């Protein structure tokens, strides 16, 4: 098994992408070094001379950002990283706004820091990421090199050797010794993918920190997205309530009023049988309207939550289209906002499982570690659920969960089982 994996790593596409990245490390490092050297020399020369600093330095910082962007895109493409492009602060008014955007740009200076390290990183990556492969090929082909080498070497004892390789006074000039070199080359070849991968670890650590967005900007972007999702979700909920009231309850109330008007007319005409029929129909309509109002209110705040989250989830499980079990392990009742989100999330998961999973059972588990509450839904269905799938149920649920700083994970291999985990902070 180990030998098979080692051979598979030698020919894996990931390995050769990493080798190519290590090979490009040196020229990228030279390019970055040139850009950084020009920027730093200009900065030192321009200290106290704003006339030179203002028009020229922003151009070099833009060059640093461009070279840093090239390094980021190369790493994303070859190393399969996901380092997004950092966003820059908007320009303020006047000269100070120009300087703050172009000269005091933290994105540009973080690029300068990365490019300053790029040359030694590139040299290390070439030495440990590329040279082991060259050495492995050299040792593996040593018998051919040995036979094609026309020169002779004379040792200190005056003995001539037809050897292209020597280790001190040890000459690889016989077939057993040549095979020993081949064996060493095979060992180096097996180890080469891991050596190359190890030489890139520092670069993998630096790239998102220096060429990616800062933690604060990522947090701001997440908050902006979740705020937009929350606004859209609230608007959609209001539209749904308005539509249900207008097309459902309001129309039924208008019809009820008309029926009562006809009953009043019949009562004046003393048509008591017809009055009884209209009043009976009106009473039935009133009951149905009350039911519709209850369903509408349940969509805003479920009355079942008044008794707690566990009874509410058991009520949902009883209504589930497939048999469902519930296990709740909460030492204390979470806030109402957390309960509401968990309730509607559980309802959505049960509905999706009933429609798409083909499962015969589903289990809901609610746990907490003191800081976050975890809702886990596991079914024995066919699997294959994905956040980027054709349906919008899970994707919409994930967006709603994000609005309260939560997270949704899907583990659904083909053939099942499917496990969906929703994590929410205890305090929203």
Protein Blocks (a to p, Z undefined) as FASTA:
>chain_A
ZZmmmmmmmmpmklmmmmmmmmmmmmmmmmmmmmmmmmmmmmmmmgopaklmmmmmmmmm
mmmmmmmmmmmmmmmmmnopacdcdddddddehjklmmmmmmmpmklmmmmmmmmmmmmm
mmmmmmmmmmmmmmmmmmmmmmmmmmmpmbdcddfkopacddfbdehjaccfbfklmmmm
mmmmmmmmmmmmmmmmmmmmmmmmmmmmmmmccfklmmmmmmmmmmmmmmmmmmmmmmmm
mmmmmmmmmmmmmmmmmmmmmmmmmmmnopaklmmmmmmmmmmmmmmmmmmmmmmmmmmm
cfklmnojklmmmmmmmmpmbdcddddddfbdcdfklmmmmmmmmmmmmmmmmmmnopab
dcdddddehjaccdddddfbeghiafklmblmlmmmmmmmmmnopacdddddehiaaddd
ddddfbZZ
